[in-house]
Each structure stands twice: as C-alpha cells, then as structure tokens.
C-alpha cells in the first residue's frame, strides 16, 4: 500500500472509532494519540492539557526518528521526553507530511491497522 492509502486507513480508523469527520485534522489525531499514550481516557481537558497531550504525541511519534528519547514519567503519570536532535526547519505542509508519516508508522508499530493491511505490508 502507498502512504496516502495508509493515511486513508488512519482516517477510517478515527471515523469508525471516534466518530471524527471523514478527513480528520492532524491536530485531532495527535490529541487522540496523546490521550492514548497518557492512558487518561475520555474526560474533559483544559486547553493547556490538550496542548500537553499533543506535545506528548509529537514526542512519541518522532522518537523512532531520533528526535526524542523517553525520559521518565512524572508523579502525575505524564511521560517526559528529552530532545536528542534539533528538528529541521520545515514548511507547514512538510511538517504535516512528516507527522502523517510518523502516525502511519505508529499504527504499524502498535498494530492498529487491520491484520490484512499489516500482512500486506510484511509481504511488500
């Protein structure tokens, strides 16, 4: 499968499991991955909490690319990451493409795609 087809599967996942709009915004995806990584579940979040959850997601997603290392969990259970490498200066569309690629990799690593998709990726 091509990357754009895999991204469409990510969008379907969020449509089916979180009742999002058909072309889910990357910020929504990051927020929900942050919630997953924190393990806090559905609840009310302040604006600051939402930004922290998106930050958790970005760090987690860019960790395999060598930009962050997991450091520790604080007393509130929030994961902390240490920057390893400075992120390159990217235009907004390049940032979005990088994050989409990282989300697709996260879905592969966390086996969130269907067995059929994962099997097809192994055969490729």
VENMOGI-V561142 format. One line per field, one symbol per residue. ss: DSSP state (H for helix, E for strand, - for the rest). A space follows every 10 residues. Layout:
BEGIN
ss->???
END
This chain:
BEGIN
ss->--HHHHHHHH HHHHHHHH-- -----HHHHH HHHHHHHH-- ------HHHH HHHHHHHHHH HHH----EEE EEE-----EE EEE------- -HHHHHHHHH HHHHHHHHH- ----HHHHHH HHH-
END
